[in-house]
């Protein structure tokens, strides 16, 4: 069997349905040239999805990730502007960034790609990127995911 024998569904399905967390991870890891196509494909399947990015280091990285997620998720219609939805997104980002709370992220610059997906009432945020180690020609890959089930407000 070859890798070309697999489909995206082979990687994102669980028990006959799509895993919202796996979809978010896929969005955060897809090659940049496919961003628009994969977003459109998931929208055609009934998902609300968006991809955004953030970069920086330490607390500035955390601030940028949260701000970019909020802006992209609202603008991309993944969540509503309600306080409830913004709180749920913030919790997902917080969970996804747990591994970013290490000493290395405080001194290293990072570039992060972010996949955000909802299928009411569920929301998932996935982060994938690299931390550059100062003074060395080394990048450290890093990822994280946060999911919240049954929390998004109903759309009108």
Buried (B, 14 or more C-beta within 10 A) or exposed (E): EEEEEEEBEEEBEEEEEBBBBBBBBBBBBBEEEEBEEBBEEBBEEEBBBBBBBBBBBBEEBBEBBBEBBBEBBBEBEBBBEBEEBBEBBBBBBBBBBEEBEEEBBEEBBBBBBBBBBBBBBBBBBBBBBBBBBEEEEEBBEBBBBBBBEEBBBEEE
